[in-house]
């Protein structure tokens, strides 16, 4: 079957410059099509080509309407009606609405110029007025109409000859919110009239599900056709989030930096997009018994909101360690909450059991094509919102759903844009997988950016990342803290660690690559932050921003030694100074110093060493920054056979008692330090005395504890102080 419209191998040239190139564009009968692009992209030129107002350059290519290329101008106008955006309304201001519609038979606007419409033409005009919902305005003069009424009148004028194709150029432009909503609702009626619509718009995602084909025009070229399936239904729950140009971030990096504000979604995260797209594509039968998901954070809220919107039951399984702030957020959305286990893996396993036992539909947090497509609307929006080229977009990565969706969207809509996945250094499953060429499972994941703490990325997400050629970068926790601070300074918004992760990667990437003057975007993916974590973030942000360095320094235990150390540091501001006597001859100091510039850290270390101090730079030492700064000193002559371990503890009542019980009463704990940073898991530094003769039995006891553990006895910073 031949397409109703076909443009093939055509170029449009103006003043010697090619302004539009069309390799192939086709529209089947009834295939309503959206054409999106920014001003000057060539989208209106495409409509003029379809309307027969202009022709391909030098006979190149062809424009086919209803199987033919040789229509006369009058026949073409009968087949294809064009409602232009730049109509001179004043020319018809004194004509009645009915006269404007009737003028469509004669190729004029408003004035009939002594033409005498037939009774049949009057009937057709009234029918067109009815379809445009302006029949009650027939006697009004055109110049007294509102913008929305005037646009619908012009559409009625175009419909009066019963064309096969209706071309609409920016019909939503200039409308207020109420008129815009009315117009969007009216599309459902007009798309059922038997006329095929091709419409130009700035924002394809705002128009609704009536347009089954969507394309993007960028810099005079048509990109691949976009199949939208049910993706527009995402906007039943999600907002089209802002893309903010950030002046402070731009100045700080030397590049134009945009933030995609997914932290402004109803659940303060992008996760509702994928969850709802999955749910909205299910049959009523599949949703009848309800849905189940495992999560302790943003995915849970997305599923709960989507289920509430669709009127189905939602069961959310969360670890028993989940903070109350997240539990309350899930419950407010009407979901049934099940607390199970200490970790996400425990909750996931139980959710799978409930899926089988109760016949529930499992909603995967990332590794499902529908979830990926829903998350990909973030990328579609970025491509549509950015004016001009975009050099790179930075995406936070956990399981990879957002990365895969954005990568697909960018490959389709902005193929010149580099897509970079960003992960914490201690949760870099995608980064390692891309390097290995296959999915890698991590033995341990970091706790700080809990929104992306995933041991193994999805199979679908990994395959898409490889196919789309995504790149990756990792950042430290201090980098993330600095990014949170930077974004707060620019936007006055406080993001969660995973929410600021993409900007942390952007910042590191442009510095390492030496990028200047580039156009880059980062996805601010969420703001579900426990308030208690702000303390830790603020403490670490200065280091991440390279504004602070921390050192351990041995000084002689005698009067005036502190003064001498301060003199050696010069007139630099001291940010932290911790000390405890070690023995009669030597004192150990933990000191933080504000940096003047990138090279100042090495300069301070060199200066202290030159001055005769034994000095250790702790700025990149996680043990020192997490524990030692709060428990400086403590060398103990009686702590024989002491071994030091770092444990990851669940934050729940009884966790310490359970730890001691499982470890057994025969081991003496010689050191213990813990600090709560507002996460659902905490870190503990413990010293345990283990006689050489009991090493084997201790190793067995350690295995029975059941918590993640790392021996740190040989840590240079610990040996320095302990």
Long-range contacts (C-beta under 8 A, 24 or more apart in sequence): 1-28, 2-64, 2-66, 2-67, 3-27, 3-28, 3-64, 4-28, 4-29, 4-31, 4-65, 4-66, 4-164, 4-165, 4-196, 5-50, 5-64, 5-65, 5-165, 5-196, 5-198, 6-62, 6-63, 6-64, 7-46, 7-49, 7-50, 7-61, 7-62, 7-63, 7-64, 8-61, 8-62, 8-64, 9-56, 9-60, 9-61, 9-62, 10-49, 10-56, 10-57, 10-60, 10-61, 10-62, 10-63, 11-56, 11-57, 11-60, 11-61, 12-42, 12-45, 12-49, 12-54, 12-56, 12-57, 13-57, 13-58, 18-57, 18-220, 19-45, 19-220, 20-45, 20-46, 20-49, 20-217, 20-220, 20-221, 21-220, 21-221, 21-222, 22-46, 22-49, 22-61, 22-222, 23-222, 25-215, 25-222, 27-165, 27-196, 27-198, 27-213, 28-196, 29-164, 29-196, 30-196, 31-196, 31-212, 31-213, 32-191, 32-196, 32-197, 32-198, 32-199, 32-210, 32-211, 32-212, 32-213, 33-196, 33-197, 33-198, 33-199, 33-211, 33-212, 33-213, 33-214, 33-215, 34-199, 34-200, 34-201, 34-204, 34-207, 34-211, 34-213, 34-214, 34-215, 35-198, 35-199, 35-200, 35-201, 35-214, 35-215, 35-216, 35-217, 36-200, 36-201, 36-202, 36-203, 36-204, 36-214, 36-215, 36-216, 36-217, 36-384, 37-200, 37-202, 37-216, 37-217, 37-218, 38-202, 38-387, 38-388, 39-387, 41-217, 41-218, 41-219, 41-220, 42-217, 42-219, 42-220, 42-221, 43-200, 43-217, 44-85, 44-169, 44-170, 44-200, 46-200, 46-217, 46-222, 47-82, 47-167, 47-169, 47-198, 47-200, 48-82, 50-80, 50-82, 50-165, 50-167, 50-198, 51-76, 51-80, 51-82, 51-167, 52-76, 52-77, 52-80, 53-82, 65-164, 65-165, 66-164, 77-107, 77-161, 78-161, 78-163, 79-163, 79-164, 79-165, 80-163, 80-164, 80-165, 80-167, 81-158, 81-159, 81-161, 81-163, 81-165, 81-166, 81-167, 82-158, 82-167, 82-169, 83-151, 83-154, 83-155, 83-157, 83-158, 83-166, 83-167, 83-168, 83-169, 83-171, 84-169, 85-169, 85-170, 85-171, 85-173, 85-200, 87-154, 89-142, 89-143, 89-150, 90-143, 92-142, 92-143, 93-141, 93-142, 93-143, 94-141, 94-142, 94-143, 95-141, 95-142, 96-138, 96-139, 96-140, 96-141, 96-142, 97-129, 97-134, 97-137, 97-138, 97-139, 97-140, 97-141, 97-142, 97-145, 97-153, 98-125, 98-126, 98-129, 98-138, 98-139, 99-142, 100-142, 100-153, 100-154, 100-157, 101-125, 101-128, 101-129, 101-153, 101-156, 101-157, 101-160, 102-160, 103-157, 104-157, 104-158, 104-160, 104-161, 105-160, 105-161, 109-157, 110-142, 121-160, 124-160, 124-161, 124-162, 125-156, 125-160, 128-156, 128-157, 128-159, 128-160, 129-156, 131-156, 131-159, 131-189, 131-190, 131-193, 132-156, 132-159, 133-186, 133-189, 146-179, 147-174, 147-175, 147-176, 147-179, 148-175, 148-176, 148-179, 148-182, 148-183, 151-175, 151-183, 152-183, 152-186, 155-190, 159-193, 159-195, 162-195, 163-195, 164-195, 164-196, 165-195, 165-196, 165-197, 165-198, 166-195, 166-196, 166-197, 166-198, 167-197, 167-198, 167-199, 168-197, 168-198, 168-199, 168-200, 169-199, 169-200, 170-200, 170-201, 170-202, 171-199, 172-201, 172-206, 172-207, 173-202, 184-208, 202-384, 203-240, 203-384, 204-380, 204-384, 205-232, 205-235, 205-240, 205-377, 205-380, 205-381, 205-384, 206-235, 206-240, 207-232, 208-232, 209-233, 216-383, 216-384, 216-413, 218-413, 218-414, 223-412, 223-413, 223-415, 224-412, 226-380, 226-412, 226-413, 229-281, 229-373, 230-277, 230-280, 230-281, 231-277, 231-373, 231-374, 231-376, 231-377, 233-276, 233-277, 233-280, 233-281, 234-273, 234-276, 234-277, 234-280, 234-374, 234-377, 236-276, 236-280, 236-309, 237-266, 237-272, 237-276, 237-305, 237-306, 237-309, 238-265, 238-266, 238-272, 238-273, 238-276, 238-377, 239-264, 239-265, 239-266, 240-381, 241-265, 241-378, 241-381, 243-381, 243-382, 243-385, 243-386, 243-521, 244-491, 246-487, 246-490, 246-491, 247-490, 248-486, 248-489, 248-490, 249-486, 249-487, 249-490, 249-503, 252-486, 252-507, 253-506, 253-507, 253-510, 253-511, 253-515, 253-520, 254-510, 254-515, 254-516, 254-517, 255-510, 255-515, 255-516, 255-517, 255-518, 255-519, 255-520, 256-517, 256-518, 256-519, 256-520, 257-503, 257-506, 257-520, 257-521, 257-522, 258-382, 258-386, 258-519, 258-520, 258-521, 258-522, 259-487, 259-491, 259-503, 259-521, 259-522, 259-523, 259-524, 260-378, 260-381, 260-382, 260-521, 260-522, 260-523, 260-524, 261-491, 261-493, 261-524, 262-378, 262-499, 262-523, 262-524, 262-525, 262-526, 263-493, 263-495, 263-499, 263-524, 263-525, 263-526, 263-527, 266-305, 267-298, 267-301, 267-302, 267-305, 267-329, 267-333, 267-528, 268-298, 268-526, 268-527, 268-528, 269-297, 269-298, 269-301, 269-302, 269-451, 269-499, 269-525, 269-526, 269-527, 269-528, 270-298, 270-375, 270-378, 270-402, 270-523, 270-525, 270-526, 271-298, 271-299, 271-301, 271-302, 271-365, 271-526, 272-301, 272-302, 272-305, 272-306, 273-302, 273-374, 273-375, 273-377, 273-378, 274-302, 274-366, 274-368, 274-370, 274-371, 274-372, 274-373, 274-374, 274-375, 274-401, 274-402, 274-405, 275-299, 275-302, 275-303, 275-305, 275-306, 275-363, 275-371, 275-374, 276-302, 276-305, 276-306, 276-309, 276-374, 277-370, 277-371, 277-373, 277-374, 277-377, 278-306, 278-363, 278-364, 278-368, 278-370, 278-371, 278-374, 279-303, 279-306, 279-307, 279-310, 279-312, 279-363, 280-306, 280-310, 281-370, 282-361, 286-361, 287-312, 287-361, 288-312, 289-313, 289-358, 289-359, 289-360, 289-361, 290-314, 290-315, 290-358, 290-360, 290-361, 291-315, 291-360, 291-361, 291-362, 291-363, 292-316, 292-317, 292-351, 292-354, 292-355, 292-358, 292-360, 292-361, 292-362, 292-363, 293-317, 293-351, 293-362, 293-363, 293-365, 294-318, 294-344, 294-347, 294-348, 294-350, 294-351, 294-352, 294-365, 295-344, 295-347, 295-365, 296-321, 296-322, 296-326, 296-344, 296-347, 296-450, 296-680, 297-326, 297-450, 297-451, 297-528, 298-451, 298-526, 298-528, 299-363, 299-365, 300-326, 300-330, 300-335, 301-329, 301-330, 301-333, 301-528, 303-335, 303-363, 304-330, 304-333, 304-334, 304-335, 305-333, 307-334, 307-335, 308-333, 308-334, 308-335, 313-360, 315-351, 315-354, 315-358, 315-360, 317-347, 317-348, 317-350, 317-351, 317-354, 318-347, 319-343, 319-344, 319-346, 319-347, 319-650, 319-680, 320-650, 320-652, 321-650, 321-651, 321-652, 321-680, 321-681, 322-680, 323-530, 323-651, 323-678, 323-679, 323-680, 325-530, 325-531, 326-528, 329-528, 342-650, 342-652, 343-650, 344-453, 345-455, 364-458, 365-399, 365-401, 366-398, 366-399, 366-400, 366-401, 366-402, 366-454, 366-457, 366-458, 366-461, 367-399, 367-400, 367-401, 367-457, 367-458, 367-459, 367-460, 367-461, 368-401, 368-460, 369-460, 371-401, 372-401, 372-404, 372-405, 372-408, 372-460, 372-461, 372-464, 373-405, 373-408, 374-405, 375-401, 375-402, 375-404, 375-405, 375-406, 376-404, 376-405, 376-406, 376-408, 376-409, 377-405, 377-409, 378-402, 378-405, 378-406, 378-409, 378-523, 379-405, 379-406, 379-407, 379-408, 379-409, 379-410, 379-413, 380-409, 380-413, 382-406, 382-409, 382-410, 382-414, 382-521, 383-409, 383-410, 383-413, 383-414, 383-417, 384-413, 386-414, 386-519, 386-521, 388-519, 389-414, 389-416, 389-417, 389-519, 390-414, 390-416, 390-417, 390-519, 390-520, 390-521, 391-417, 391-418, 391-515, 391-518, 391-519, 391-520, 392-417, 392-418, 392-419, 392-420, 392-506, 392-509, 392-518, 392-520, 392-521, 393-417, 393-418, 393-419, 393-420, 393-520, 393-521, 393-522, 393-523, 394-420, 394-422, 394-502, 394-503, 394-505, 394-506, 394-509, 394-520, 394-521, 394-522, 394-523, 395-419, 395-420, 395-421, 395-422, 395-502, 395-523, 396-421, 396-422, 396-423, 396-451, 396-452, 396-498, 396-499, 396-501, 396-502, 396-505, 396-523, 396-525, 397-421, 397-422, 397-423, 397-430, 397-431, 397-452, 397-457, 397-472, 398-427, 398-451, 398-452, 398-453, 398-454, 398-498, 399-454, 399-457, 399-458, 399-461, 400-430, 400-457, 400-458, 400-461, 400-462, 400-464, 400-465, 401-458, 401-461, 402-523, 402-525, 403-430, 403-461, 403-465, 403-470, 404-458, 404-460, 404-461, 404-464, 404-465, 404-468, 406-523, 407-464, 407-465, 407-468, 407-470, 408-464, 408-468, 410-468, 411-468, 418-471, 419-468, 419-469, 419-470, 419-471, 420-470, 420-471, 420-472, 420-473, 420-505, 420-506, 420-509, 421-465, 421-470, 421-471, 421-472, 421-473, 421-505, 422-472, 422-473, 422-474, 422-475, 422-501, 422-502, 422-504, 422-505, 422-506, 423-452, 423-472, 423-473, 423-474, 423-475, 423-501, 424-448, 424-449, 424-452, 424-474, 424-475, 424-476, 424-477, 424-480, 424-497, 424-501, 425-474, 425-475, 425-476, 425-477, 426-477, 427-452, 427-453, 427-454, 428-472, 428-474, 429-454, 429-455, 429-456, 429-457, 430-457, 430-461, 430-462, 430-465, 430-472, 431-472, 431-473, 431-474, 433-457, 433-462, 434-465, 434-466, 434-470, 434-472, 444-708, 444-710, 446-477, 447-648, 447-679, 447-681, 447-682, 447-683, 448-477, 448-480, 448-497, 448-677, 448-679, 449-477, 449-480, 449-496, 449-497, 449-498, 449-501, 450-497, 450-498, 450-679, 450-680, 451-496, 451-497, 451-498, 451-499, 451-525, 451-526, 451-528, 452-498, 452-501, 473-505, 473-508, 473-509, 474-505, 475-501, 475-504, 475-505, 475-508, 476-544, 476-620, 477-540, 477-544, 477-622, 478-540, 478-541, 478-543, 478-544, 478-625, 479-504, 479-507, 479-508, 479-544, 480-504, 480-544, 481-536, 481-537, 481-538, 481-539, 481-540, 481-541, 481-543, 481-544, 482-507, 482-541, 482-542, 482-543, 482-544, 482-545, 482-546, 483-507, 483-544, 484-537, 484-541, 485-537, 485-538, 485-541, 485-544, 485-545, 486-545, 487-524, 493-524, 493-527, 494-527, 494-529, 494-534, 495-524, 495-526, 495-527, 495-529, 496-526, 496-527, 496-528, 496-529, 497-529, 497-533, 497-537, 498-525, 498-526, 499-524, 499-525, 499-526, 499-527, 499-528, 499-529, 500-524, 501-525, 504-544, 530-678, 530-679, 531-678, 532-676, 532-677, 532-678, 533-677, 533-678, 533-679, 534-678, 535-677, 535-678, 536-677, 536-678, 540-625, 542-575, 542-594, 543-619, 543-625, 546-595, 546-598, 546-601, 547-594, 547-595, 548-575, 548-592, 548-593, 548-594, 548-595, 548-619, 549-592, 549-593, 549-595, 549-600, 549-601, 549-604, 549-617, 549-619, 550-576, 550-590, 550-591, 550-592, 550-593, 550-617, 550-618, 550-619, 550-624, 550-625, 550-629, 551-590, 551-591, 551-593, 551-604, 551-605, 551-608, 551-615, 551-616, 551-617, 551-618, 551-619, 552-588, 552-589, 552-590, 552-591, 552-615, 552-616, 552-618, 552-624, 552-628, 552-717, 552-720, 552-721, 553-588, 553-589, 553-591, 553-608, 553-613, 553-614, 553-615, 553-616, 554-586, 554-587, 554-588, 554-589, 554-613, 554-614, 554-615, 555-586, 555-587, 555-588, 555-589, 555-613, 556-585, 556-586, 556-587, 557-581, 557-582, 557-583, 557-584, 557-585, 557-586, 557-587, 561-587, 562-589, 565-589, 565-591, 565-613, 568-607, 568-608, 568-611, 568-613, 569-593, 569-604, 569-607, 569-608, 570-607, 572-596, 572-600, 572-604, 576-629, 578-629, 578-632, 578-633, 579-632, 579-633, 580-632, 580-633, 580-634, 581-633, 582-633, 582-635, 583-635, 588-632, 588-633, 588-720, 588-721, 589-632, 590-618, 590-624, 590-628, 590-629, 590-632, 590-721, 592-629, 616-716, 616-717, 616-720, 618-717, 621-715, 621-716, 621-717, 623-685, 623-712, 623-715, 623-717, 623-718, 624-717, 626-675, 626-683, 626-685, 627-673, 627-675, 627-683, 627-685, 628-717, 628-718, 628-721, 630-673, 630-675, 631-673, 632-721, 633-721, 634-671, 634-721, 634-722, 635-721, 635-722, 636-670, 636-722, 639-670, 639-671, 639-687, 639-689, 640-689, 641-689, 641-690, 641-691, 641-692, 642-670, 642-671, 642-687, 642-688, 642-689, 642-690, 642-713, 643-687, 643-688, 643-689, 643-690, 643-711, 643-713, 644-671, 644-685, 644-686, 644-687, 644-688, 644-711, 644-712, 644-713, 644-715, 644-718, 644-722, 645-685, 645-686, 645-687, 645-688, 645-702, 645-709, 645-710, 645-711, 645-712, 645-713, 646-683, 646-684, 646-685, 646-686, 646-709, 646-710, 646-712, 647-683, 647-684, 647-686, 647-705, 647-707, 647-708, 647-709, 648-681, 648-682, 648-683, 648-684, 648-707, 648-708, 648-709, 649-674, 649-681, 649-682, 649-683, 649-684, 649-707, 650-680, 650-681, 650-707, 651-676, 651-679, 651-680, 651-681, 651-682, 659-705, 659-707, 662-701, 662-704, 662-705, 662-706, 663-688, 663-701, 663-702, 663-704, 663-705, 664-701, 666-694, 667-698, 667-701, 671-722, 685-712, 687-722
